[in-house]
Amino acid sequence: MRLAATWTPNPNHPATWGGFFWALLGIAGCLIAVVGAALTVTLWRVSDQKKWGNYVLGPVILAIGLVIAGRGFGLW
């Protein structure tokens, strides 16, 4: 019965919160990317005077979100 209560960590899978927080970072990056895509479409449809910031802001936020998501999900 004593062996049932012991816990031996697997050296190939350390019990840390690192994987959870990386996945959380990846999900946050996906949300930022979706906001950037929605902002891009919304700012392109604005009918008043368009400035260069309307064309740049959305894609920049989209790119930042994609980089954060890529880092969070382990692509880099």
N, C-alpha and C positions, 0 to 999 in steps of 0.2 A: 503494500500500500504506500510505502514511502516514495517509491519511484513514480507513482502516478502524480504526486504533488510537486515533483521537481521539474524545472524548466531549463532546457539547455538551448542557448541561442545558436542559430545556424550561422556560421561565419560567412556564408555566401549571401545571406539576406539579413543584414543588421537591423535590429529593431529600433529604428529612429523615425523621427517625424519628417525627415528630409524629403522623402517621396511624396508625402501628402502636401507639403508646402510648395514643391515644384509643380505638382498638378494644380494646386490652387492658383499659382502664378500663371500657368498655362490657360486656365479658365478665365482669369482676369484679363489676360492678353486677348483672348477671343472676344470678350465683351467690349474691350477698347476698340478692336478692329471692326466690330459690327457698328459701334457708334461712329467711327471714322467713315465707314461706307455710307451710313445713313446721312451723316453730315455732308458728305460729298454730293450725294444726290439732291439733298435739300438746298444746298447753296447754289448748285447749278440751275435749279428751277426758279430761283429768285428773279423776279422780273424787273426790279429797279436797277440802279446803276451798279454794275459789277466792277469790282476792283480785283487786283491780282491776288489779294488775300482770300477771296471767295474761291479761287481755283486751287489754292495751295493748302489751305488749312485742313480740309477733309482728307486728302491723300496723305498728308504728313501724319495725322492721327492714325489713319489706317496702317501706315507703314510701321509706326511705333507699336501699335497693337500686334501686328504680325511678328515683329522682332521679339516682343515680350512673350507671346504665345510660343514661338519657336524655341526660345530659351527655356521656358517652363516645361515644355513637353520633351526636351532633350534633343532637339535637332542640332544645337550648337554646343 
